[in-house]
Every structure is written in structure tokens, then in C-alpha cells.
Amino acid sequence: MNWSKYSALKSGSKASMSEGVKKEAVKYVKDDNMPEGKKVGDVKEAEVKAVYLSQKRWDADSGDAMDDDKMVLSLAALEAEKGRYDAQIADLQAQSDGLKAVIADFKKV
């Protein structure tokens, strides 16, 4: 998703967040209370709270509405992505500051 467009999509009711439940495959471990016939390492299903970001979609040719694009979000992943953008901003600021010094020296020549 292009995160710079999130606020506009949200205010236009084209993107929204919702809470739900997702199924996640989890394996039985030694201390689990296992049903008969199950053993350590067998897969069990667990329901996990999830936060979804839904975004409206339309067919480019006909303009007809399509099923919403729905993705599961995690706070850790969102914060990590923001951290990457913040690091890029810091790097670009350092590049800009370096060029500012070069331009000042250039003008002195």
C-alpha cells in the first residue's frame, strides 16, 4: 500500500481498519492438554486476534466494484516499516546537508 494515501483513502471511506479473528496453525507442544489421538508436533488451529486493513477496489475497465483488498496488519511490522522510512529520511537529510556545504564552497571559488 502507498501509505502516503492512507489518510485520503480513509476520509473518502475507501480504506478502513477492523478487528477480526484469523486461524493460525500452531503445533502441540509437550505441556499442552492434547485431545486423544494427538501428539507433540501435530498441528492444531488457534484463533488469533487480528487487525485488518480493507481497501476498496474497482475494475479498471468497467468501473464495477470488486471485493475489497484485505490485509492483516501487525503493529510490529508497521513500526518497522516506519523505522525504515525514518532512516531513509535521515540519510537523505545528511546527503542534502553535504550538498549544501559543497554548494557554499563552490560559490566561494
Secondary structure, DSSP 8 states (H G I E B T S, - for coil): --GGGHHHHHHTTSEEEEEEEEEEEEE--TTS---TT--TT-EEEEEEEEEEEEEEEE-TTT--EEEEEEEEE-HHHHHHHHHHHHHHHHHHHHHHHHHHHHHHHHHH-
